[in-house]
Amino acid sequence: MGLKDKLIDKGFAAFDKTSDKLDERKFTDEEKSKANFKVAQAMTDFATKIAESTTPKSRARRLAAYFVIGLHSMTFIQGLYYINTERYEQLKVLIDYCDSMKITVAFITVIGFFFSSYLIMQGIDKLKK
């Protein structure tokens, strides 16, 4: 068991101890059952969201997005280097390469899909409530 797991277990133990003390003093049996139901429902919703975000399709989409963003960032940094060192011939080759590979279009597409899908899902969740 790693350090992270130990910390999580200690946090849950402290939470359980505190909630037990509060339960003894303030809650009736009906209030306890309602509170337990709300906690169980919140944990189920959280687990569902985590499961949806770790599907193989989501991980593959995220990995592809990281590669495209990384490629775009590296070519941008390389272009800045060529400008600062006044290597305009290499800069022209780099620009031609980016045009032929459609790197900017890929970058914009990835950013659009990456963030718009999240925003659309947030909007759908708000409409359901």
OpenMM code with the backbone's topology and positions (N, CA, C; nanometers):
from openmm import Vec3, app, unit

residues = "MET GLY LEU LYS ASP LYS LEU ILE ASP LYS GLY PHE ALA ALA PHE ASP LYS THR SER ASP LYS LEU ASP GLU ARG LYS PHE THR ASP GLU GLU LYS SER LYS ALA ASN PHE LYS VAL ALA GLN ALA MET THR ASP PHE ALA THR LYS ILE ALA GLU SER THR THR PRO LYS SER ARG ALA ARG ARG LEU ALA ALA TYR PHE VAL ILE GLY LEU HIS SER MET THR PHE ILE GLN GLY LEU TYR TYR ILE ASN THR GLU ARG TYR GLU GLN LEU LYS VAL LEU ILE ASP TYR CYS ASP SER MET LYS ILE THR VAL ALA PHE ILE THR VAL ILE GLY PHE PHE PHE SER SER TYR LEU ILE MET GLN GLY ILE ASP LYS LEU LYS LYS".split()
positions = [
    Vec3(0.0852, -0.1169, 0.0000),
    Vec3(0.0000, 0.0000, 0.0000),
    Vec3(0.0898, 0.1232, 0.0000),
    Vec3(0.0668, 0.2122, -0.0960),
    Vec3(0.1503, 0.3296, -0.1126),
    Vec3(0.1119, 0.4407, -0.0166),
    Vec3(0.1920, 0.5447, -0.0191),
    Vec3(0.1709, 0.6602, 0.0673),
    Vec3(0.0360, 0.7263, 0.0380),
    Vec3(0.0034, 0.7341, -0.0905),
    Vec3(-0.1246, 0.7955, -0.1297),
    Vec3(-0.2419, 0.7180, -0.0706),
    Vec3(-0.2366, 0.5863, -0.0762),
    Vec3(-0.3449, 0.5038, -0.0215),
    Vec3(-0.3551, 0.5194, 0.1303),
    Vec3(-0.2395, 0.5277, 0.1969),
    Vec3(-0.2405, 0.5457, 0.3422),
    Vec3(-0.3029, 0.6792, 0.3804),
    Vec3(-0.2678, 0.7846, 0.3045),
    Vec3(-0.3249, 0.9158, 0.3331),
    Vec3(-0.4756, 0.9168, 0.3105),
    Vec3(-0.5194, 0.8522, 0.2034),
    Vec3(-0.6630, 0.8448, 0.1759),
    Vec3(-0.7348, 0.7685, 0.2869),
    Vec3(-0.6758, 0.6559, 0.3305),
    Vec3(-0.7368, 0.5781, 0.4383),
    Vec3(-0.7445, 0.6587, 0.5676),
    Vec3(-0.6372, 0.7332, 0.5991),
    Vec3(-0.6394, 0.8163, 0.7199),
    Vec3(-0.7439, 0.9263, 0.7093),
    Vec3(-0.7581, 0.9828, 0.5893),
    Vec3(-0.8589, 1.0867, 0.5697),
    Vec3(-0.9989, 1.0319, 0.5890),
    Vec3(-1.0249, 0.9125, 0.5325),
    Vec3(-1.1569, 0.8505, 0.5501),
    Vec3(-1.1811, 0.8151, 0.6969),
    Vec3(-1.0769, 0.7676, 0.7658),
    Vec3(-1.0929, 0.7323, 0.9074),
    Vec3(-1.1253, 0.8564, 0.9904),
    Vec3(-1.0566, 0.9661, 0.9632),
    Vec3(-1.0846, 1.0902, 1.0361),
    Vec3(-1.2249, 1.1398, 1.0064),
    Vec3(-1.2654, 1.1312, 0.8801),
    Vec3(-1.4010, 1.1726, 0.8422),
    Vec3(-1.5052, 1.0859, 0.9119),
    Vec3(-1.4838, 0.9552, 0.9134),
    Vec3(-1.5787, 0.8648, 0.9780),
    Vec3(-1.5891, 0.8932, 1.1278),
    Vec3(-1.4742, 0.9174, 1.1914),
    Vec3(-1.4739, 0.9440, 1.3350),
    Vec3(-1.5490, 1.0732, 1.3658),
    Vec3(-1.5228, 1.1767, 1.2864),
    Vec3(-1.5898, 1.3049, 1.3073),
    Vec3(-1.7398, 1.2929, 1.2813),
    Vec3(-1.7755, 1.2267, 1.1727),
    Vec3(-1.9184, 1.2136, 1.1407),
    Vec3(-1.9911, 1.1286, 1.2443),
    Vec3(-1.9231, 1.0271, 1.2995),
    Vec3(-1.9863, 0.9462, 1.4041),
    Vec3(-2.0151, 1.0299, 1.5288),
    Vec3(-1.9206, 1.1157, 1.5659),
    Vec3(-1.9409, 1.2018, 1.6830),
    Vec3(-2.0559, 1.2997, 1.6585),
    Vec3(-2.0634, 1.3559, 1.5391),
    Vec3(-2.1732, 1.4470, 1.5075),
    Vec3(-2.3062, 1.3731, 1.5043),
    Vec3(-2.3060, 1.2514, 1.4532),
    Vec3(-2.4283, 1.1723, 1.4466),
    Vec3(-2.4848, 1.1463, 1.5866),
    Vec3(-2.3953, 1.1180, 1.6793),
    Vec3(-2.4393, 1.0874, 1.8150),
    Vec3(-2.5097, 1.2068, 1.8791),
    Vec3(-2.4672, 1.3268, 1.8454),
    Vec3(-2.5183, 1.4453, 1.9137),
    Vec3(-2.6374, 1.5104, 1.8445),
    Vec3(-2.6404, 1.5121, 1.7132),
    Vec3(-2.7352, 1.5978, 1.6437),
    Vec3(-2.8413, 1.5260, 1.5601),
    Vec3(-2.8125, 1.4106, 1.5036),
    Vec3(-2.9014, 1.3496, 1.4057),
    Vec3(-2.9991, 1.2512, 1.4692),
    Vec3(-3.1210, 1.2547, 1.4169),
    Vec3(-3.2166, 1.1486, 1.4491),
    Vec3(-3.1911, 1.0338, 1.3524),
    Vec3(-3.2578, 0.9219, 1.3742),
    Vec3(-3.2380, 0.8069, 1.2846),
    Vec3(-3.2807, 0.8397, 1.1419),
    Vec3(-3.3894, 0.9147, 1.1263),
    Vec3(-3.4366, 0.9514, 0.9930),
    Vec3(-3.3360, 1.0431, 0.9234),
    Vec3(-3.2811, 1.1379, 0.9980),
    Vec3(-3.1811, 1.2290, 0.9401),
    Vec3(-3.0543, 1.1544, 0.9022),
    Vec3(-3.0156, 1.0567, 0.9824),
    Vec3(-2.8979, 0.9756, 0.9511),
    Vec3(-2.9183, 0.9001, 0.8198),
    Vec3(-3.0369, 0.8413, 0.8032),
    Vec3(-3.0609, 0.7633, 0.6818),
    Vec3(-3.0643, 0.8544, 0.5593),
    Vec3(-3.1220, 0.9746, 0.5720),
    Vec3(-3.1224, 1.0684, 0.4596),
    Vec3(-2.9807, 1.1130, 0.4246),
    Vec3(-2.9017, 1.1425, 0.5284),
    Vec3(-2.7635, 1.1850, 0.5043),
    Vec3(-2.6833, 1.0727, 0.4401),
    Vec3(-2.7013, 0.9509, 0.4872),
    Vec3(-2.6298, 0.8367, 0.4295),
    Vec3(-2.6699, 0.8147, 0.2843),
    Vec3(-2.7982, 0.8345, 0.2536),
    Vec3(-2.8447, 0.8202, 0.1156),
    Vec3(-2.7798, 0.9259, 0.0263),
    Vec3(-2.7716, 1.0500, 0.0745),
    Vec3(-2.7093, 1.1570, -0.0045),
    Vec3(-2.5614, 1.1276, -0.0281),
    Vec3(-2.4929, 1.0792, 0.0741),
    Vec3(-2.3502, 1.0453, 0.0586),
    Vec3(-2.3336, 0.9324, -0.0416),
    Vec3(-2.4176, 0.8298, -0.0304),
    Vec3(-2.4085, 0.7174, -0.1241),
    Vec3(-2.4373, 0.7621, -0.2666),
    Vec3(-2.5356, 0.8503, -0.2831),
    Vec3(-2.5678, 0.9004, -0.4161),
    Vec3(-2.4534, 0.9843, -0.4725),
    Vec3(-2.3921, 1.0681, -0.3895),
    Vec3(-2.2797, 1.1503, -0.4346),
    Vec3(-2.1608, 1.0625, -0.4733),
    Vec3(-2.1345, 0.9587, -0.3953),
    Vec3(-2.0231, 0.8690, -0.4269),
    Vec3(-2.0497, 0.7925, -0.5561),
    Vec3(-2.1741, 0.7545, -0.5790),
    Vec3(-2.2105, 0.6846, -0.7026),
    Vec3(-2.1933, 0.7765, -0.8232),
    Vec3(-2.2382, 0.9018, -0.8101),
    Vec3(-2.2214, 0.9983, -0.9194),
    Vec3(-2.0742, 1.0217, -0.9491),
    Vec3(-1.9936, 1.0351, -0.8439),
    Vec3(-1.8502, 1.0562, -0.8610),
    Vec3(-1.7854, 0.9365, -0.9299),
    Vec3(-1.8189, 0.8160, -0.8856),
    Vec3(-1.7611, 0.6950, -0.9463),
    Vec3(-1.8018, 0.6822, -1.0921),
    Vec3(-1.9246, 0.7204, -1.1242),
    Vec3(-1.9715, 0.7151, -1.2629),
    Vec3(-1.8927, 0.8109, -1.3507),
    Vec3(-1.8708, 0.9322, -1.3020),
    Vec3(-1.7942, 1.0302, -1.3801),
    Vec3(-1.6503, 0.9845, -1.3998),
    Vec3(-1.5903, 0.9268, -1.2967),
    Vec3(-1.4528, 0.8765, -1.3087),
    Vec3(-1.4484, 0.7613, -1.4095),
    Vec3(-1.5456, 0.6727, -1.4037),
    Vec3(-1.5473, 0.5589, -1.4962),
    Vec3(-1.5630, 0.6058, -1.6404),
    Vec3(-1.6455, 0.7090, -1.6614),
    Vec3(-1.6652, 0.7594, -1.7976),
    Vec3(-1.5383, 0.8245, -1.8520),
    Vec3(-1.4631, 0.8912, -1.7643),
    Vec3(-1.3454, 0.9632, -1.8125),
    Vec3(-1.2244, 0.8728, -1.8310),
    Vec3(-1.2317, 0.7489, -1.7866),
    Vec3(-1.1177, 0.6586, -1.8012),
    Vec3(-1.1451, 0.5445, -1.8978),
    Vec3(-1.2461, 0.5583, -1.9811),
    Vec3(-1.2701, 0.4547, -2.0805),
    Vec3(-1.1546, 0.4554, -2.1811),
    Vec3(-1.1291, 0.3450, -2.2469),
    Vec3(-1.0195, 0.3428, -2.3450),
    Vec3(-1.0343, 0.4493, -2.4533),
    Vec3(-1.1577, 0.4763, -2.4952),
    Vec3(-1.1785, 0.5784, -2.5979),
    Vec3(-1.1364, 0.7164, -2.5465),
    Vec3(-1.1715, 0.7480, -2.4223),
    Vec3(-1.1341, 0.8773, -2.3640),
    Vec3(-0.9830, 0.8893, -2.3494),
    Vec3(-0.9201, 0.7817, -2.3039),
    Vec3(-0.7741, 0.7854, -2.2876),
    Vec3(-0.7035, 0.7995, -2.4220),
    Vec3(-0.7540, 0.7305, -2.5241),
    Vec3(-0.6927, 0.7406, -2.6571),
    Vec3(-0.7101, 0.8814, -2.7134),
    Vec3(-0.8281, 0.9395, -2.6937),
    Vec3(-0.8533, 1.0755, -2.7415),
    Vec3(-0.7614, 1.1755, -2.6702),
    Vec3(-0.7464, 1.1565, -2.5399),
    Vec3(-0.6594, 1.2444, -2.4626),
    Vec3(-0.5137, 1.2310, -2.5067),
    Vec3(-0.4699, 1.1090, -2.5321),
    Vec3(-0.3320, 1.0863, -2.5765),
    Vec3(-0.3069, 1.1508, -2.7117),
    Vec3(-0.4007, 1.1353, -2.8044),
    Vec3(-0.3869, 1.1986, -2.9357),
    Vec3(-0.3824, 1.3503, -2.9215),
    Vec3(-0.4641, 1.4040, -2.8329),
    Vec3(-0.4633, 1.5489, -2.8112),
    Vec3(-0.3287, 1.5951, -2.7562),
    Vec3(-0.2732, 1.5197, -2.6634),
    Vec3(-0.1421, 1.5573, -2.6076),
    Vec3(-0.0336, 1.5550, -2.7148),
    Vec3(-0.0376, 1.4559, -2.8027),
    Vec3(0.0624, 1.4489, -2.9096),
    Vec3(0.0510, 1.5675, -3.0047),
    Vec3(-0.0702, 1.6010, -3.0440),
    Vec3(-0.0887, 1.7131, -3.1368),
    Vec3(-0.0479, 1.8442, -3.0707),
    Vec3(-0.0880, 1.8637, -2.9461),
    Vec3(-0.0513, 1.9863, -2.8756),
    Vec3(0.1002, 1.9932, -2.8563),
    Vec3(0.1615, 1.8811, -2.8237),
    Vec3(0.3068, 1.8780, -2.8075),
    Vec3(0.3798, 1.9080, -2.9378),
    Vec3(0.3327, 1.8511, -3.0477),
    Vec3(0.3938, 1.8759, -3.1783),
    Vec3(0.3812, 2.0232, -3.2161),
    Vec3(0.2633, 2.0791, -3.1951),
    Vec3(0.2414, 2.2206, -3.2270),
    Vec3(0.3316, 2.3090, -3.1407),
    Vec3(0.3419, 2.2775, -3.0126),
    Vec3(0.4256, 2.3571, -2.9221),
    Vec3(0.5727, 2.3500, -2.9619),
    Vec3(0.6186, 2.2316, -2.9963),
    Vec3(0.7599, 2.2159, -3.0335),
    Vec3(0.7924, 2.2896, -3.1637),
    Vec3(0.7026, 2.2842, -3.2610),
    Vec3(0.7300, 2.3575, -3.3853),
    Vec3(0.7253, 2.5077, -3.3616),
    Vec3(0.6394, 2.5525, -3.2716),
    Vec3(0.6340, 2.6948, -3.2373),
    Vec3(0.7638, 2.7389, -3.1705),
    Vec3(0.8132, 2.6593, -3.0761),
    Vec3(0.9397, 2.6915, -3.0082),
    Vec3(1.0556, 2.6884, -3.1072),
    Vec3(1.0537, 2.5904, -3.1964),
    Vec3(1.1587, 2.5813, -3.2978),
    Vec3(1.1545, 2.7037, -3.3892),
    Vec3(1.0355, 2.7493, -3.4252),
    Vec3(1.0225, 2.8699, -3.5073),
    Vec3(1.0766, 2.9921, -3.4361),
    Vec3(1.0483, 3.0038, -3.3071),
    Vec3(1.1031, 3.1161, -3.2299),
    Vec3(1.2556, 3.1112, -3.2241),
    Vec3(1.3095, 2.9909, -3.2122),
    Vec3(1.4551, 2.9758, -3.2109),
    Vec3(1.5156, 3.0220, -3.3438),
    Vec3(1.4539, 2.9817, -3.4536),
    Vec3(1.5040, 3.0225, -3.5851),
    Vec3(1.4956, 3.1738, -3.6040),
    Vec3(1.3903, 3.2357, -3.5522),
    Vec3(1.3782, 3.3816, -3.5631),
    Vec3(1.4864, 3.4504, -3.4813),
    Vec3(1.5091, 3.4030, -3.3590),
    Vec3(1.6098, 3.4660, -3.2731),
    Vec3(1.7511, 3.4492, -3.3250),
    Vec3(1.7787, 3.3382, -3.3915),
    Vec3(1.9134, 3.3151, -3.4443),
    Vec3(1.9253, 3.3567, -3.5904),
    Vec3(1.8219, 3.4182, -3.6412),
    Vec3(1.8186, 3.4694, -3.7783),
    Vec3(1.8472, 3.3616, -3.8834),
    Vec3(1.7891, 3.2463, -3.8640),
    Vec3(1.7989, 3.1370, -3.9604),
    Vec3(1.6685, 3.1328, -4.0397),
    Vec3(1.6553, 3.2233, -4.1301),
    Vec3(1.5288, 3.2391, -4.2009),
    Vec3(1.5045, 3.1299, -4.3039),
    Vec3(1.6092, 3.0694, -4.3562),
    Vec3(1.5908, 2.9579, -4.4505),
    Vec3(1.5296, 2.8371, -4.3789),
    Vec3(1.5826, 2.8068, -4.2590),
    Vec3(1.5260, 2.6957, -4.1823),
    Vec3(1.3828, 2.7274, -4.1387),
    Vec3(1.3572, 2.8549, -4.1090),
    Vec3(1.2225, 2.8952, -4.0705),
    Vec3(1.1248, 2.8736, -4.1858),
    Vec3(1.1694, 2.9065, -4.3067),
    Vec3(1.0832, 2.8856, -4.4238),
    Vec3(1.0544, 2.7371, -4.4438),
    Vec3(1.1566, 2.6530, -4.4242),
    Vec3(1.1365, 2.5080, -4.4358),
    Vec3(1.0379, 2.4597, -4.3294),
    Vec3(1.0515, 2.5107, -4.2071),
    Vec3(0.9611, 2.4722, -4.0994),
    Vec3(0.8170, 2.5154, -4.1297),
    Vec3(0.8001, 2.6356, -4.1818),
    Vec3(0.6666, 2.6845, -4.2169),
    Vec3(0.6062, 2.5996, -4.3288),
    Vec3(0.6876, 2.5662, -4.4283),
    Vec3(0.6386, 2.4794, -4.5357),
    Vec3(0.5982, 2.3421, -4.4830),
    Vec3(0.6777, 2.2901, -4.3903),
    Vec3(0.6463, 2.1604, -4.3292),
    Vec3(0.5132, 2.1678, -4.2546),
    Vec3(0.4951, 2.2730, -4.1759),
    Vec3(0.3699, 2.2886, -4.1006),
    Vec3(0.2507, 2.3023, -4.1943),
    Vec3(0.2694, 2.3760, -4.3036),
    Vec3(0.1603, 2.3891, -4.4010),
    Vec3(0.1273, 2.2554, -4.4655),
    Vec3(0.2305, 2.1791, -4.5005),
    Vec3(0.2048, 2.0515, -4.5671),
    Vec3(0.1432, 1.9488, -4.4721),
    Vec3(0.1773, 1.9556, -4.3450),
    Vec3(0.1243, 1.8595, -4.2472),
    Vec3(-0.0067, 1.9059, -4.1827),
    Vec3(-0.0470, 2.0282, -4.2129),
    Vec3(-0.1711, 2.0851, -4.1564),
    Vec3(-0.1702, 2.0807, -4.0031),
    Vec3(-0.0553, 2.1173, -3.9461),
    Vec3(-0.0406, 2.1099, -3.8007),
    Vec3(-0.1339, 2.2077, -3.7314),
    Vec3(-0.1484, 2.3290, -3.7839),
    Vec3(-0.2348, 2.4278, -3.7204),
    Vec3(-0.3801, 2.3831, -3.7235),
    Vec3(-0.4230, 2.3256, -3.8336),
    Vec3(-0.5606, 2.2758, -3.8437),
    Vec3(-0.5828, 2.1630, -3.7433),
    Vec3(-0.4861, 2.0739, -3.7314),
    Vec3(-0.4973, 1.9644, -3.6348),
    Vec3(-0.5037, 2.0186, -3.4931),
    Vec3(-0.4225, 2.1183, -3.4641),
    Vec3(-0.4213, 2.1778, -3.3307),
    Vec3(-0.5569, 2.2401, -3.2973),
    Vec3(-0.6108, 2.3179, -3.3886),
    Vec3(-0.7402, 2.3830, -3.3653),
    Vec3(-0.8509, 2.2778, -3.3513),
    Vec3(-0.8457, 2.1754, -3.4323),
    Vec3(-0.9457, 2.0690, -3.4250),
    Vec3(-0.9404, 1.9973, -3.2913),
    Vec3(-0.8192, 1.9636, -3.2473),
    Vec3(-0.8041, 1.8938, -3.1194),
    Vec3(-0.8533, 1.9812, -3.0050),
    Vec3(-0.8143, 2.1067, -3.0045),
    Vec3(-0.8588, 2.1960, -2.8978),
    Vec3(-1.0116, 2.2080, -2.9006),
    Vec3(-1.0678, 2.2209, -3.0195),
    Vec3(-1.2131, 2.2303, -3.0312),
    Vec3(-1.2839, 2.1079, -2.9775),
    Vec3(-1.2426, 1.9898, -3.0204),
    Vec3(-1.3073, 1.8681, -2.9748),
    Vec3(-1.2792, 1.8402, -2.8273),
    Vec3(-1.1574, 1.8693, -2.7859),
    Vec3(-1.1171, 1.8394, -2.6490),
    Vec3(-1.2002, 1.9198, -2.5494),
    Vec3(-1.2158, 2.0485, -2.5756),
    Vec3(-1.2873, 2.1328, -2.4805),
    Vec3(-1.4367, 2.1412, -2.5094),
    Vec3(-1.4761, 2.1379, -2.6352),
    Vec3(-1.6186, 2.1508, -2.6637),
    Vec3(-1.6962, 2.0293, -2.6147),
    Vec3(-1.6379, 1.9106, -2.6221),
    Vec3(-1.7095, 1.7927, -2.5732),
    Vec3(-1.7342, 1.8044, -2.4234),
    Vec3(-1.6368, 1.8554, -2.3511),
    Vec3(-1.6535, 1.8746, -2.2063),
    Vec3(-1.7621, 1.9780, -2.1784),
    Vec3(-1.7585, 2.0899, -2.2508),
    Vec3(-1.8573, 2.1955, -2.2287),
    Vec3(-1.9974, 2.1490, -2.2669),
    Vec3(-2.0089, 2.0729, -2.3740),
    Vec3(-2.1394, 2.0211, -2.4154),
    Vec3(-2.1956, 1.9270, -2.3085),
    Vec3(-2.1095, 1.8397, -2.2545),
    Vec3(-2.1563, 1.7480, -2.1503),
    Vec3(-2.1991, 1.8240, -2.0251),
    Vec3(-2.1275, 1.9295, -1.9900),
    Vec3(-2.1671, 2.0112, -1.8751),
    Vec3(-2.3034, 2.0744, -1.9000),
    Vec3(-2.3260, 2.1236, -2.0224),
    Vec3(-2.4546, 2.1831, -2.0564),
    Vec3(-2.5677, 2.0823, -2.0500),
    Vec3(-2.5427, 1.9606, -2.0975),
    Vec3(-2.6449, 1.8552, -2.0929),
    Vec3(-2.6777, 1.8198, -1.9482),
    Vec3(-2.5748, 1.8117, -1.8634),
    Vec3(-2.5989, 1.7821, -1.7223),
    Vec3(-2.6837, 1.8904, -1.6567),
    Vec3(-2.6582, 2.0167, -1.6912),
    Vec3(-2.7372, 2.1269, -1.6338),
    Vec3(-2.8807, 2.1236, -1.6843),
    Vec3(-2.9004, 2.0849, -1.8096),
    Vec3(-3.0361, 2.0755, -1.8635),
    Vec3(-3.1159, 1.9644, -1.7978),
    Vec3(-3.0483, 1.8558, -1.7606),
    Vec3(-3.1160, 1.7443, -1.6951),
    Vec3(-3.1664, 1.7836, -1.5573),
    Vec3(-3.0950, 1.8728, -1.4908),
    Vec3(-3.1337, 1.9136, -1.3547),
    Vec3(-3.2362, 2.0189, -1.3642),
] * unit.nanometer
topology = app.Topology()
chain = topology.addChain("A")
for resn in residues:
    res = topology.addResidue(resn, chain)
    for name in ("N", "CA", "C"):
        topology.addAtom(name, app.Element.getBySymbol(name[0]), res)
